[in-house]
Amino acid sequence: MPIIQIENLSKTYEYYRKPAGFWNSVKSLFHREKLFAEAVKSINFSIEEGELVGFLGPNGAGKTTTLKILSGIIYPTSGSAKVLGYTPWKRQARFQKQFALVMGQKNQLWWDLPAMESFILNKEIYEVPEAMFKETLEELTELLDIKNILDVQVRKLSLGQRMKCELVAALLHSPRVLFLDEPTIGLDVVSQNNVREFIKKYNRFKKTTIILTSHYMEDVEALCERVIIINHGLIVYDGKLQKLLDQYIDHKILEVTFTENVDAKTLARFGKLKERAAKRAVIEVRKDKAKDIAVQLLTKLPVDDILINEVGVDEVIRKIFAGTARL
Amino acid sequence: MNKYFKIYKIFMANSFSYEAQYRGDTWIKMFFNIIWLASMFLTVEVVFRHTSALAGWDKGEIYLMTLFWILADELAMMIFGANLPQLPDTITDGKLDIYLTKPMSALFAISTKIFLVRSLYRFIMEIIILAAVIWKFDFAFNLLYVFFSILLGLAGIFVLYSFTLMLNTLAFWLHRIDNVNVAISVLTSLGKYPVEVLPRTMRILAFTAIPIAFTAYIPVAALTGRSSWHGILYALVFAGLFFWGAVKFWNFALKRYSSASS
């Protein structure tokens, strides 16, 4: 039986249009044009216990709205959702004790106090027994390597350290379901990798069901077997990541800087020339040939610097739409 | 209940830790509070240079009412005064999200998260001043009246909390209501005067829609033997119903919460 089940879930937000300018501001005191934005449009999906699912989409696609409905923060306009058998927006304590939400752009830790104070608070909120609290805290701080910063004020921690503490705060009650909304946003590559590794291990050992949203394809590639792609509130793909990658990401982008000018004809021999400027070129090459072509460029041309870039998730979504709207 | 008691203890402990980091700030604010208290008493002195009674209340009773109002205001500041005024921002900035996912009352958390420690110091100081006023004016109170006065004072705190909550809850619809807490402060400050000095319509409002009579007037009226049994009963029932209504209104408004884009 699925642990998360969504049927025909929709959410429409109300908002108002106010043209710029002083007089328009005065006018808007008496009359405002009410508009509606459909953030999520009758979506359906289900997730089994222990799955780690990537929930992808460009900004404004409806990812965070869906997570907020699933965690009971907002009410849907229509449709139904069940998480662990509960209707999330009823906000029953028995349900809330079994899930956690981590938002990369919002924090739950007390800013002016050491993270440990927030952990102790969560222990009481979630009624975690003392022995279990100590054991889980030991385990999590060990895994995340943050034992030495628990007594440091949160505001004095780096963004990466803060995110690790956020994860500890969210996992102290050992939730069965974890919603991660862009947990690596703004982190440097080392911290991103640490957080990613942690999520992977945690899912493997605890069998926690995880929904992860991220703009970083690396997060999704490293963690998720299955992805759900949403755009303009509609689910446009729900399936294995590998199938998606095979189907849509068949290339990488080489960004090359030269020490002297290289003509377009020469560059076109290596791949599809996307951009060219004085001493700089962007070339699209087949994914499986990217390393070989980079080596060839380095040996045959006067290369000063070369970068091999992954294709971003936004481009994957654009490609999906260039082909068919629903798979 | 035990869980909430433990959580509140942690809120208090965290607030003490926070305050300890800004001790200088605390003492400066204490100093300005003493000046503010002095200005209150000066107002009473100025009024009673020109009259021997204010709407039937003598100088000592007006001092009592002023101090009851100050104590109620201080208790309110201590418990929820640093929290509820932040509610409009909490709603519009989407910071309510985290509270709504926790297995505890979100209303309890947003109302009590910060315990204003410096208000505790001031409250102790103001209790001492109250004792001095009682001694200076030679008051002798009936014990039953004292009991009802304290009970009604606590009911007054509930009324003040409910009034503040209801107005701040409007932020679910109006979003930017920065001035609402200034308006609350101005309105409730009228509560330190006997309601008899107010015009008739305002007097009715003081016992109903803008319940400013509950923080000082009603408890002091009970203490000085001016209250009838049905008046005391009305005040207690009103406090209960007003609190219930404020919580219902909050729960209703929560359905409108749309969070904020991340």
Interface residues (C-beta under 8 A of the other chain):
Chain A: Y13 E14 G60 T64 K68 S71 G72 I73 I74 Y75 R91 A93 R94 Q96 K97 F99 A100 L101 M103 G104 Q105 K106 Q108 W110 D112 L113 E117 I120 L121 E124 I125 Y126 E127 D181 E182
Chain B: K3 K6 I7 I10 F11 A13 N14 S17 Y18 Q21 G94 K95 L96 D97 I98 L100 T101 K102 P103 M104 K255 Y257 S258 S259 S261 S262
